[in-house]
Amino acid sequence: MGESIMARRYRAKLAAERLESQLATDADARATLDAWHRDWLDRRRAAARLGIAERTLKAWQLARRGPAPVKFGECRQSRVAWRSSDIDAFLADPAAFERAKLAAVGGTSQESTAFG
């Protein structure tokens, strides 16, 4: 026994509505993701914006130098990101940028080692 024409049309209509709904949801998700990428920078993009290496940004993060990251979660390996506005504010303060650049990985700066 085959499916009636009405049943096939109804199933096709439901499938089209589901697809249309999914496309709308995907568009909303893409818009949200685009906004997130505009407002937040991962380590790679933040380092590029600052003009430094990723490992330098990681060292700054561990030494609590430079722009402060935001941690998403409680876990030790939770994702971190930097606000674009925080990066821009940090870049606008040349003295802070130079202090962070001069900081050594161990938490001492070249200024302190030069005097003693």
Secondary structure, DSSP 8 states (H G I E B T S, - for coil): ----HHHHHHHHHHHHHHHHHHHHHHHHHHHHHHHHHHHEE-HHHHHHHHTS-HHHHHHHHHTT-SS--EEESSSTT-EEEEEHHHHHHHHH-HHHHHHHHHB-TTS-BHHHHH--
